[in-house]
Amino acid sequence: MKWTPTEVDGCWIIDIAPFTDDRGFFARTFDAKEFAEHGLSTQFVQANMSTNHAKGTIRGMHRQIAPSAEGKLVTCHKGTIVDCCLDLREDSPTYGSHAMVELSEENHRALWIPANCGHGYLTMSDDTLVTYQVSDWYAPELERGQRWDDPAFNLQWPGEVTVISDKDRNWPDWDGKPFA
């Protein structure tokens, strides 16, 4: 596995190192020792999947707060997405910054989203399939969100948003107060 840091402290692009032969390829997609070497949680308590029918679908920006703040390992198994990690950790040296990374069935990349960071993605093709391995259980009462187009963060999505849920459309803009 190849680990590449992003603009957000603790957010990593994880590329596989495939072994290829005439059958196809084999690659490791998770290694607890490597995660620990990078200071990341190695205990996943849930695995989630989302499908998206149309190019231009946006999901996010979501996070959970303590005591159920969750790290996420995100992979796109079908189609292409642009995944975004928004640093909302007040004590982080990269607070307020973000990283956008293309994840696709072709590049087989994964993105690690640290706990307390906002997460969202935009589909760049029809019929995408995305999986998330998460380090804490979903707790709806601890879910928070920011608008995907909040001008405070200047997120430059690489395509038009055509499908969005009412919940994601109605997250509040950042008001300058701490993200709690």
DRENDO-1510 file (C-alpha; in Angstrom, 1 decimal, always signed):
<recs>
REC; n; res; u; v; w
REC; 1; MET; +0.0; +0.0; +0.0 .
REC; 2; LYS; +1.2; +3.5; -0.8 .
REC; 3; TRP; +0.3; +6.3; +1.6 .
REC; 4; THR; +0.1; +9.9; +0.4 .
REC; 5; PRO; -0.7; +12.8; +2.8 .
REC; 6; THR; -3.3; +15.4; +1.7 .
REC; 7; GLU; -3.8; +19.1; +2.5 .
REC; 8; VAL; -5.7; +18.0; +5.6 .
REC; 9; ASP; -3.6; +16.7; +8.5 .
REC; 10; GLY; -4.3; +13.0; +9.1 .
REC; 11; CYS; -6.3; +12.6; +5.8 .
REC; 12; TRP; -4.5; +10.0; +3.6 .
REC; 13; ILE; -4.9; +8.8; +0.1 .
REC; 14; ILE; -4.3; +5.0; +0.1 .
REC; 15; ASP; -3.2; +3.4; -3.1 .
REC; 16; ILE; -3.0; -0.3; -3.5 .
REC; 17; ALA; +0.0; -2.2; -4.8 .
REC; 18; PRO; -1.5; -4.8; -7.1 .
REC; 19; PHE; +0.1; -8.1; -8.0 .
REC; 20; THR; -1.0; -8.6; -11.6 .
REC; 21; ASP; -1.0; -11.8; -13.7 .
REC; 22; ASP; -3.2; -13.2; -16.5 .
REC; 23; ARG; -6.1; -13.7; -14.2 .
REC; 24; GLY; -6.3; -10.0; -13.2 .
REC; 25; PHE; -4.8; -8.6; -10.0 .
REC; 26; PHE; -4.7; -9.1; -6.2 .
REC; 27; ALA; -4.1; -6.3; -3.7 .
REC; 28; ARG; -4.3; -5.7; +0.0 .
REC; 29; THR; -6.8; -2.9; +0.7 .
REC; 30; PHE; -6.4; -2.8; +4.5 .
REC; 31; ASP; -3.5; -3.6; +6.9 .
REC; 32; ALA; -3.9; -2.9; +10.6 .
REC; 33; LYS; -0.2; -2.6; +11.1 .
REC; 34; GLU; +0.1; +0.0; +8.4 .
REC; 35; PHE; -2.8; +1.9; +9.8 .
REC; 36; ALA; -1.3; +1.9; +13.2 .
REC; 37; GLU; +2.1; +3.1; +11.8 .
REC; 38; HIS; +0.1; +6.1; +10.5 .
REC; 39; GLY; -1.6; +6.7; +13.8 .
REC; 40; LEU; -5.0; +5.6; +12.5 .
REC; 41; SER; -7.8; +3.6; +14.0 .
REC; 42; THR; -7.6; +0.0; +13.1 .
REC; 43; GLN; -11.0; -1.0; +14.5 .
REC; 44; PHE; -13.9; -0.7; +12.2 .
REC; 45; VAL; -17.3; -1.3; +13.8 .
REC; 46; GLN; -19.5; -0.7; +10.7 .
REC; 47; ALA; -19.3; -1.1; +7.0 .
REC; 48; ASN; -21.7; +1.0; +4.8 .
REC; 49; MET; -22.5; +1.1; +1.1 .
REC; 50; SER; -24.2; +3.7; -1.0 .
REC; 51; THR; -25.3; +3.7; -4.6 .
REC; 52; ASN; -26.0; +6.7; -6.6 .
REC; 53; HIS; -28.0; +6.6; -9.8 .
REC; 54; ALA; -27.0; +9.9; -11.5 .
REC; 55; LYS; -23.9; +11.8; -12.2 .
REC; 56; GLY; -24.0; +15.1; -10.2 .
REC; 57; THR; -25.3; +13.5; -7.0 .
REC; 58; ILE; -23.8; +15.1; -3.9 .
REC; 59; ARG; -23.7; +13.6; -0.4 .
REC; 60; GLY; -22.4; +15.7; +2.4 .
REC; 61; MET; -20.8; +17.4; +4.2 .
REC; 62; HIS; -21.4; +15.0; +7.2 .
REC; 63; ARG; -19.7; +14.2; +10.4 .
REC; 64; GLN; -20.4; +12.9; +13.9 .
REC; 65; ILE; -19.3; +14.5; +17.1 .
REC; 66; ALA; -18.1; +12.9; +20.4 .
REC; 67; PRO; -18.7; +10.6; +21.9 .
REC; 68; SER; -19.3; +8.9; +18.5 .
REC; 69; ALA; -16.9; +10.8; +16.3 .
REC; 70; GLU; -15.9; +8.4; +13.5 .
REC; 71; GLY; -13.1; +8.0; +11.1 .
REC; 72; LYS; -14.0; +6.7; +7.6 .
REC; 73; LEU; -12.2; +4.7; +5.0 .
REC; 74; VAL; -14.0; +5.4; +1.7 .
REC; 75; THR; -13.6; +3.5; -1.6 .
REC; 76; CYS; -15.5; +3.8; -4.9 .
REC; 77; HIS; -16.0; +0.3; -6.4 .
REC; 78; LYS; -18.1; +1.4; -9.4 .
REC; 79; GLY; -17.9; +4.6; -11.4 .
REC; 80; THR; -16.1; +7.7; -10.2 .
REC; 81; ILE; -16.5; +10.2; -7.4 .
REC; 82; VAL; -14.7; +13.2; -6.1 .
REC; 83; ASP; -14.4; +12.7; -2.3 .
REC; 84; CYS; -13.9; +15.7; +0.0 .
REC; 85; CYS; -12.5; +15.8; +3.5 .
REC; 86; LEU; -13.1; +19.1; +5.3 .
REC; 87; ASP; -11.0; +19.8; +8.4 .
REC; 88; LEU; -13.4; +20.9; +11.2 .
REC; 89; ARG; -11.0; +20.1; +14.1 .
REC; 90; GLU; -10.3; +23.3; +16.0 .
REC; 91; ASP; -7.0; +22.0; +17.3 .
REC; 92; SER; -5.8; +20.9; +13.9 .
REC; 93; PRO; -2.9; +22.7; +12.1 .
REC; 94; THR; -5.1; +22.5; +8.9 .
REC; 95; TYR; -8.4; +23.6; +10.5 .
REC; 96; GLY; -10.7; +24.9; +7.8 .
REC; 97; SER; -8.8; +23.4; +4.9 .
REC; 98; HIS; -10.0; +20.6; +2.7 .
REC; 99; ALA; -8.8; +17.9; +0.3 .
REC; 100; MET; -10.6; +16.6; -2.8 .
REC; 101; VAL; -9.5; +13.3; -4.3 .
REC; 102; GLU; -10.9; +11.3; -7.2 .
REC; 103; LEU; -11.8; +7.7; -6.2 .
REC; 104; SER; -12.8; +5.3; -9.0 .
REC; 105; GLU; -13.2; +1.7; -10.0 .
REC; 106; GLU; -10.1; +2.3; -12.2 .
REC; 107; ASN; -7.7; +3.8; -9.7 .
REC; 108; HIS; -8.8; +1.6; -6.7 .
REC; 109; ARG; -7.9; +4.4; -4.3 .
REC; 110; ALA; -9.2; +4.8; -0.8 .
REC; 111; LEU; -9.4; +8.0; +1.3 .
REC; 112; TRP; -9.1; +8.0; +5.1 .
REC; 113; ILE; -11.3; +10.8; +6.6 .
REC; 114; PRO; -10.2; +11.5; +10.2 .
REC; 115; ALA; -12.8; +11.7; +13.0 .
REC; 116; ASN; -14.4; +15.2; +13.4 .
REC; 117; CYS; -13.7; +16.1; +9.7 .
REC; 118; GLY; -16.6; +16.8; +7.4 .
REC; 119; HIS; -17.1; +14.3; +4.6 .
REC; 120; GLY; -18.9; +14.4; +1.3 .
REC; 121; TYR; -18.6; +13.5; -2.3 .
REC; 122; LEU; -19.8; +14.3; -5.8 .
REC; 123; THR; -20.5; +11.6; -8.3 .
REC; 124; MET; -18.7; +12.1; -11.7 .
REC; 125; SER; -20.5; +9.2; -13.4 .
REC; 126; ASP; -23.9; +7.5; -13.3 .
REC; 127; ASP; -24.4; +4.3; -11.2 .
REC; 128; THR; -21.7; +4.7; -8.6 .
REC; 129; LEU; -21.1; +2.3; -5.7 .
REC; 130; VAL; -19.2; +3.6; -2.6 .
REC; 131; THR; -18.3; +1.8; +0.6 .
REC; 132; TYR; -17.3; +3.3; +3.9 .
REC; 133; GLN; -15.7; +1.4; +6.8 .
REC; 134; VAL; -16.2; +3.5; +9.9 .
REC; 135; SER; -14.6; +3.5; +13.4 .
REC; 136; ASP; -17.7; +4.2; +15.4 .
REC; 137; TRP; -21.4; +3.4; +15.3 .
REC; 138; TYR; -23.9; +5.8; +13.6 .
REC; 139; ALA; -25.6; +8.0; +16.2 .
REC; 140; PRO; -28.2; +10.2; +14.5 .
REC; 141; GLU; -28.4; +12.6; +17.4 .
REC; 142; LEU; -24.6; +13.3; +17.1 .
REC; 143; GLU; -24.7; +13.9; +13.3 .
REC; 144; ARG; -23.7; +17.3; +12.2 .
REC; 145; GLY; -23.2; +18.9; +8.7 .
REC; 146; GLN; -22.2; +21.9; +6.8 .
REC; 147; ARG; -23.5; +23.0; +3.4 .
REC; 148; TRP; -21.6; +21.5; +0.5 .
REC; 149; ASP; -21.5; +25.0; -1.1 .
REC; 150; ASP; -20.9; +27.0; +2.1 .
REC; 151; PRO; -18.9; +30.1; +0.9 .
REC; 152; ALA; -16.8; +30.0; +4.1 .
REC; 153; PHE; -14.9; +26.9; +2.8 .
REC; 154; ASN; -14.7; +27.7; -0.9 .
REC; 155; LEU; -15.1; +24.1; -2.0 .
REC; 156; GLN; -14.6; +23.9; -5.7 .
REC; 157; TRP; -16.6; +20.9; -6.8 .
REC; 158; PRO; -15.5; +19.7; -10.3 .
REC; 159; GLY; -19.0; +19.3; -11.7 .
REC; 160; GLU; -22.6; +20.5; -11.5 .
REC; 161; VAL; -24.7; +19.3; -8.6 .
REC; 162; THR; -27.9; +17.9; -10.0 .
REC; 163; VAL; -29.2; +15.6; -7.2 .
REC; 164; ILE; -29.1; +16.4; -3.5 .
REC; 165; SER; -31.2; +15.4; -0.5 .
REC; 166; ASP; -33.3; +17.9; +1.4 .
REC; 167; LYS; -31.1; +17.3; +4.5 .
REC; 168; ASP; -27.9; +18.1; +2.7 .
REC; 169; ARG; -29.4; +21.1; +0.9 .
REC; 170; ASN; -30.5; +22.6; +4.3 .
REC; 171; TRP; -27.4; +22.2; +6.4 .
REC; 172; PRO; -26.6; +25.7; +7.8 .
REC; 173; ASP; -23.8; +27.9; +6.5 .
REC; 174; TRP; -21.0; +28.2; +8.9 .
REC; 175; ASP; -21.6; +31.1; +11.3 .
REC; 176; GLY; -18.0; +31.6; +12.4 .
REC; 177; LYS; -18.5; +29.8; +15.7 .
REC; 178; PRO; -16.6; +26.6; +16.6 .
REC; 179; PHE; -17.8; +23.5; +14.8 .
REC; 180; ALA; -19.4; +21.6; +17.7 .
</recs>
